């Protein structure tokens, strides 16, 4: 990729249009396009100077002495402007010390303030940003400097302004820098640039040399380069157009296309420029074979399954980048490069895929404490490609005051299609909550379309099947244990219209879950679990996001006492109503006021996410209730409120929420603390 324009003065035979090689243009920040200028005139070698005496004054920048004089007019301006278009001449200034009495001591160091005049309509946000980031005056504005240092910086910044103006097509600008005493009420010297930009040069012709070789695709490709004859000689627009044309070629079946640096020929007499760009299309191609250097992780046919293109599809660079990101998302590679290569038949382009395997095994541990959940320790071992391709196995164990679990999870990513996931689970658990005790064996499987931080999806779904054997006891069983055999077919569908998976700031999400279930316990009966979830996000200014959430659920069929306690609805906790213990909201029975769950659920949340850099605060209020009837109750809602803090890391926000119940029931804690990754919803 090139970093600038080549500009030449057009040789027209006129007395004021001499040939000159000049490439002035961009000093871009943050992506610099380097300026080029004609070399300065050769000067005779000056005699060597005697060593400098120590007179107690800091020498100017660059380690060279400088005279305290006003800046001379730019000699290039006179050379570049024809007669009849002369620049404004600056009046000769007196010695700086005489002109400004404050400079009686040229070595005195003072602070200063920089201002620009005469650039209305020219100095846009990008112009100002470039000047501030590249200006030696701006970089030293916070430090004191003597007059000689300031004068040198004025000279350098005058040249910078000239280059920035030329980048916008102003080749005849006159720039005068001056230093004046501080105005009343301040101690800063005033450094001012008075600019007369002159006439903005226009393009008399635009020629994309070689683009005709693209054949019938030429008109559409030409539209990708928006610069036309009559437009200003604006380097930003020309370079952006060059990049746009290069992208359009790569998206239209030209994998080997090259777009050279733009060349502008300047005619100062006519105040116009002629733009030429040489385009080498390199031949029209369609996708051929995928050639993989390492088949130990997966084979080329698997890459065809996850690619969004087929053989003989038109080559598009965006499809190649999409495949690269999909390979990264597997988590199986540490590096991956995709390079188009000629197939040799003049029609196809092959993709050479070079991958380096990443470590495939992970051991993880976790220690924690939750209000209402007690202490908990978890350890897991995972092999992400035990059954290639992408067949991961995870062994997981949990030991806690209320839970002991051992499980094996099989997960096959990109199962016969991009982003489809096949899962299988075998789990054995012993759970002791205030609401129930359950010893459970679960066998489950499912097929789902997943979303992730690299490829956030609008629509995700899941189709599953579960077979459960559970021995449970609760208030309704009088302390006796009941054995349930349950078969379920959980189905879910979610639409995600938010802008971020972990930290949404605008948009909304809406999801539904439907699970018909058949239970065997003292007879056979059926019921269906239905749940709806919705959330919305609205920015208010630059730092505040209002977020709201609602969840409604119901169980249709059967009575609450016949449904297995582990299959009922519960509310309370960090992902529900903050300020209350885990599963503590709802009807309570018995001498210990133990919750029993219910057949219907209603939850609501509202919070304001206020961000300050990498940190934020979140005041919130939650409400919810559980009912033993199938219709959610909106009366007697339990309300919790509190404050949270956020740290916005590179992989998502880390949250710590502290809540308190507003209308607690007997036995509810006064304070509850929750820590997790990601926003609450």
N, C-alpha and C positions, 0 to 999 in steps of 0.2 A: 504494500500500500504506500502510495506516495504522500508527501506531506506538504505540497504547495503547488503553486502555479508557476509556469515559466512565462514571463512576460518579456516582450521585445518591443522596442520602439520601431514602428514601421518606417521603412525607407521609401518615401514617396517622391523624392526628387525636389521637394520644396525646401527653401532655405532654412526653415525652422523644424525640419523633420529628419534630423540625423539619425542613423542606426545606433541603437544602444541596447545591449543585453542587460536585462533587469528582471529579477525575480523577487519582488519585495514582500511576498504577501503575508502569510499568516504567522503571527506569534500566538498560537491558539493555546488557551488554557481551559480545561486541564489537559486536553489532547493537543499537543503543540504541533502547529504547521510552521516550520521554520522559515524565517525570512531570509532572502538573499539580496544582496545589494552590490552595486558596483564597487570595486576596491577604491580606497581613497587615493588621492594623488601621491605620487612618490615624492618625498621630501629629502632634501640634502641632509646628510648625517650631521647632527649638531655636535659641536665640540663637547668633550667630557666636562662635567660640572665638578666643582670642588665639593668636598663633603659638606653636608648640611649641618649648620650649627644648631645646637639645642637651644631653641628660644621659647620652649614651654607651650607650643601650639601643636595640636594634632594635625598631621598632614592630611590632605584630602584623600578621598577614596582612591583605590587602585594603586596606592603607594607612590603617587606622583604629585609634585607641587602643582598648584593651580593659581592663576591670577584672579583677582577679584574684579571681574569686568562683566558687563552685560553681554548676553549672548549675541553673536553676529547672526546676520540673516543666513538661512540655509543656502549654500551655493548651488545645491541641486535644483532649488526652485527656479532660479534664473535660467539654468540650463534647460529645464524641462518645459518652460512656458514660452510660447511664441509671442511675438510682438502683438500688442493689442489685447493681451490677456495677462498683463503684468500683475504680480502679487502686490499686496499692500506692504509698503515699506515701513519698518519700525523707526521711530525717531532715535537719533543717537542719544544715549544716556550718559549722564555724568558718572564719575567714579561712585561706586556703591556707597562708600562711606560719606561722600558729600550729599548724594541723593537722599539717603536715609540716615539721619543723625544717630539712630540707634546703633549703627554699625561703626561707632568710633573705634571699637576694638574688633578687628577682623577675626581674631582668634576666639572670640567669645562664642560659646556653644549655646544654642537656643533650640527650642522646639518649634515646629512649624505645622501649617495646615495647607493641604493642596486643594486647589479648585480648578475646574475647567470652564471656559467660557467660549460660546460660539458653536457649540456642538448640538444645539437643539434639533431634534429630528434625526440625528445621526447616531449619537451615543445611546444605543439601546442597552439592555441588561447585559448582553454578551460582551459588548464593547467595554462597558464599565468593568466587568469582571476581569477581562483580559488586562486592562490597564492596571487595575489594582494588584493583580497577582504578579505582573511582570515589571511594574514600576519600581525603580530604585528609591524614588521619593516615598512612595507608599510603604515600602518595606522598612524604611528607616524613620517613619513618621512618629513612632513612639519613643525614639531616642533623640537626644540632643546632638546637634551638629554645628560646626562653624560655617561661616559664609562660603568659604572655598569649597567645602564638601557639598553644601547645598547647590552651589553653582554647577558643579560637575554633574550632580544628579539631575538638575534642570536640563542640562545639555543632553544627557542620555535619554531622559524621558521625552524630550522634544523629538528625538529621532524615533523613539517608540511610537509616539502619536502619529508621526508621519507614516510609519509603516502600517499602523492600524487603519489610518484613513485611506491609504492606497489599497488596502484589502477591501475597502468598500467602494472603490472606484474614484476616489478623490486624489488625482495625481498632481494637482496644482495648488495644494494647501499651503498657507503661510501660517507659521506657528511662532509665537513670541512668548518667551517665558520671562517672568519678572518676580522679584522678591521685594516685599514692602513691609513696613513696620507693623506690629500687632495693632489691631483696632482697639478701641476703648473697651475695657472690661476683660481683656484676655492677654496672655503673655506669649502667644504663639505668633511667629512670623507668618505672613501670608505669601504663599507661593502660588502664582497664578499663571495659567496658560491661556492666552488669547489666540483663538484659532479662526482664521478665515478659510473655510474648506474649499472655496472655489467651485468649479463646475464638476458635477459627477459625470464621468465618462460612461457612454453607453456602448453596447455591442452592436456593431453593424452587420455581423454575420456569425452564425454558429454552424460548424461543420463537424459531423460525427463520421469521420473517415473510416470506412470499412464496415459500417453497420449494415449496408445494403447486402452484405454476404449472408445475412440471416434470412434472406428470402421473404416469404409471406409474413414472417413474424416481425419484420422491420417496423411497421406502423405502431404496433403495441409497444415495442421496445423503445421507440423514439419518444413515446409519451412518458416513459420513465425518466427522461431527462427534461425537467421543466423549464430550463433556461432557453429563452428564445431571443432572436434579434430584436433590438430595442430595449432589452433589459439592461440594468446597470452592470458594470464590470465588478460584480460582487463576488469575492473569492469564496465566502461561505456558501452561497447558493450554487456556485459552480462546482465546488468540491462535494457538496451534498448531492448535487445532481449526478456527478461522476459515481459516487457510491451507490446511488439509487439505480443507475444504469447497470453497474456491475452486479448488484443483487438481482435485478430483473433478468439479466442473462443467465445467472446461475439457477434461477427459478423457472427457466423456459427451455431447458434441455441443452445448455451449453456449459458443461462442467469445466472446460479448459479455457474459457473466455478470459481475455485480458483487456483492461481499459487503461491506457497510458495516462501520464500526467497531462492535465489540460495545458495548452499553450495559448497565450494571449499576445497578439501583436498590437501594440499601442500606437496610434497616430495622434500626436499632440496637436497638430494643426486642426484636425477635424474633431478632436476630443472624442474619439471613438476607439473601439477595440475589435479585433477579429479573433474569434475563439475556434481553435481546432483541437479535437480529441481523436486520437487514433484508437480504433476498436479492432481487436483480433478475436472474432467469435470462437474459432477453434473447432467448429464442427458440431452438428446437432446429434444428440445421443439419447438413448433410452436405457433404463436400468438393465443390467445383465446379471451376472452371478455375484454371490457374496462369498468371498474367500477369507476363511478364518485361520489365523496362525496357530491357535491352540484349541484342540477339541476336548480337552479334559473337563472343562466346565459345562459346555454345551456345544452342540454341533450347528453347522450352518442352517439346516432346516428349522431349528428352533428360532433363529434370528429372522427367518422369513415369516414365522408366525407372529412375531412381535413387531415387525416392520409395518409401516403404514403404506407400503407400496408393494407392487408385484413386478415380476419380470416383464419387460416391454413397456412399463409405464414411463412417461416422460421424466427425465432426470430433473430433480428439484433439490437444491442444497438444503432446504428446510426439512425435507424428509430424511436426509442424511443426518442432520443435527438431531432430529427427533429420535432416530434410532440410537444415536450415541447416548442421549440422555436416558433412553429406556434401558440400555445395557448398564449404565451407571446405577440406575434405580434397582437393578437386581441385587446389589450389594455383594456381588461375587467378584468384582474386579476392582483393582486399585487404580489402574489407568486404562484408557481405551482411546485409540485413534482410528479414524475411518478416512481412507484416501481413495479417491476415484482414480481408476487406471483403465487405459484403453483395453478393450476386449480383443482388438485386432481384426474385427470384421467390419469396421467403419460404421456400425450402427449402435452398438451397445457400449456401456461403460460398466466395468466391474467395480465392486467395493472391496478394497483390501482392509480387513478388520484386524488390528493388532491389539490384543488384550494382555494384561498382566494380572494374574489371580491375586485376590485379596485374601487375608486370613479368613478361613471358613468357620472356625470354631470360636464360640464365645461362652465364657463363664461369667455369670452376673450374680450379684447378691444385693439384698435390700433389707434394711432394718427400719422399723417405723412404729409410730404410735398414733392411734386415732381415737377421738372422743367417741365412746360407745363401742369401739372395736377392740380396744386394748392393744397390747404389744403384738408385734408381728415380724417374723423373719422369713425371708424368701430367698431361695437359691435356684438358679436355672443353668442348664447346659444346652447349647444349641449348635447344631451343624447345619449350615445354610444350604448345603448341596450334597446331602448324604445319598439322595436318590436323584441323580441328574436326569433331566435338567431342572434346576431350581426346586428340588424337592427337599425342604427343610424339615428337620426333626428337632423338637424342643422338649427336654425333660425338665419338669418343674416341681419343686417341693416347697410347701408352706408350713411353718410351725408358728403358732400363735396362741394367745390365751383363749381365743374364741374360734380358731380355725386350724385344722390340719388337713393338708391336701397333697396328693401326688397325682401327676397327670403326664400324659404323653400327647403331644400335638404334632400332627403332620400337616404341612402347608406347602402346596404346590403353586407357585406363582406363575402367571402367564400360561395358564392351562389351556392349550390349544388355541388361545387367542389372547391378544394384548389385554392386560389388566384383569383377566379372569383368574380367580383364586379358588382352588379346591382345598378343602380343609377336612381333617378327620381328628376326632378327640376321644381319648379314653381317660376318664377322671374318677378318682376315688377320694371322697372327702368326708370329714367329720366336722360339722359346724354347730356351735353352741351360741346362739344369740338369746337376748332377752325374750324375743318373740317365739322362738322354737329351737328344738334340737333336731338335727338331721344327719343321718349317715347315708351317704348317697353314692351310687355308681352311675356314671353317665357315659353313654356312647352316642356320639353326635357326628354329623357330617354336613357339609354345605358347599354350595357354589355361589360365589359372590363376585360382583364387579367392584373393585377397590378404588379408593382415592388416596393420594399421598401428596406430600408437600412439593414434589417435582411435577406431578400431573394431577392437579386438582380437578375433579370431575363435577359436572353439573348434576348428573344423575348417577346414583349408585343403588344397587339392589342386592338382595340375598335370598336364596332359596335353601332351606335346610331341613334336616330331619333329626329327631332326638328320641332316644329310648332311655328311660330313666327308671332305676329301682331305688327307692328311698324309704328308709325307716325313720319316722318322724314323730315327735311329741310336742304338744302345745297345750294351751289352756282348754281348748274345746275337747281334747282327748282325755282330760282329767289327769294328765301326767303319764298316761299309758302310751305306749308306742304303737303307731299304725304303719303298716307297710303299703306303699303306693307303687304301682307299676304304671308308668305314664308314657304315652307315645304322642309326639308333637311334630307339627310341620310349620315351623316359623317362617314367615315371609315378611320382607321389609322392602320399602322403596323410599328414597330420600332425594330431594332436590336441594342443591346447594347453590344459591345465588350470591354468596358472600365473596369478598375479595381475597380472603386468606383463610387457610385451614386452621391455624393455631391462634391467629390474632386478627379476627375480622374487624373491619372498621366501617363497612357499609354493605348494604344488601340484606338478604334474608335467607333462612333455611326452613324447609318444611319436610317433615318425614312422618311416615306411618308404619306401624308394625301390626301384623295380624297373625295369630298363632292358634289354629284349631288344635285341640288336645283331647285325647281319650285317656281316661283314668280308670284303673282297676283297683278297687279297695272296697271290700264288702259289697261287691256288685260293680257293674260297669256304668259309667256315666260320662258325658262329654260336655265341654264348654269351649269358649273361644276368648282369648285375650286380645284386646284391641288397645292400641296406644297411639296417640298423635303428639308430635313434638313440633314446636315452631319457635323461631327466634328471629329478631330483627336488629339491625345496627344502623345508627344514623350519626354521622359526624356533625358536631356543633363547633364551628371554628376549626383551628388547626390542631388543638391539643385535646379536645374533649370528644368522646364518643359515647352516645347513649345506647345502651343495650337492654333489650327486653326479651323475656323467654316465657313460654307457657307449655305445660304438659298436661294432657288429659288422658285418662285411661279407664277402661271398664272391662269386666269379665262377664260375658253373656252366658247364662245357663248355670245350673246347679246353685247351691247355697254356699256361703263362705266357710261353714264348718266342715263341709265335705271336701273342699279343695285343699290339696296338700299345702301346708303352711309356706313351703319354699316357693310356691307358684302364685302366691297372693301379691298384691301391691303393698308397698311400704313407702314412707316418706321420712325425710330428716337426714342431714349430713351435708358434706361438702359439695356433692353433685345434686343436691335436692333443696332443702330449706336450711340455710346456714344459721347457726345459733342453737340448733337442736342436735341431740345425739343421733347416731346412725340408727335408722328405722324406728325412731322414738315417737313420731307423730301418729295420731290416730287412736282408735278405741283401745282402752286398756282394761284388763280384768285381773282378778285374783288379788291376793294379799300384797303382792309386790308390784301391782300396777304394770304388768307386762303387756306390751303391745301385741295385738293379734293380727295386724294387717287388715286388708279389706278387699272388696270387689271393685272399688272405684277410687280414682286418684285425681286430684287437681293441684297443680303447682304453678306459681307465678314468681317471676324475678324481674327486678329493675335495678340497673346500676349505671353509674357515670364513670367512665374510664378516662382519667385525667393523666396525661403523660408529660414528663419533664425529661427530655433526653432519653437515657436508657432506663429511667425509673418512672414510676407512676403510682398514683393513689386511686383507689376505687371505693367510694361509698356505695353501699348496696342495701336493698331491702327485699326479702323473700317472703313468700306466703304459701301455705299448702295445707291440705287436709286429706284424710283417708276416711272412706265410708264403707260400711258393710253392705249397703245396697248397690245396685249396678249403676245408679245415676250419681255422678260426682256432686258433692255438696260444696256450695260456695259460702255457706254460713259457718261460723265458728272456725274460720281459717286461723291457723297458727302462724304468727308473724315473727320473723327474725330480721335483725338489722345489724350493721357493723361496718367495718372499714378493712380494706385490703391494700397491700402494697404489691407492686409488680417490678420485676427486673426483666427488661427486654433483651434477651440473649440472641445470639445469631441463629439459633435453632428454634426460638419461640419464647414466649413470656413464662417466667417462673412466678407463681403466685403464692402469697401467704395471706389468708383471710382470717379475721377474728370477728366472730359474731356473737350476739346475745339474744335470747328470746324476749320478745316484747310482751307476750301473754302466755307465759309458760304454764305447763301442767305440773302437777306434783312430781318431784324427782328430776326435773329437767335441770341441766347445768346452767350456771350463770354465764359462763364463757365457753366458747368452742373454737378451736383453732384447726385450720385446714391448710395443707401444703401440697402443691401439685404442679405439673407442667401444663401450660396452656391456660387460656381463660376459662372461667367457670362454665361458660357456654358460648 
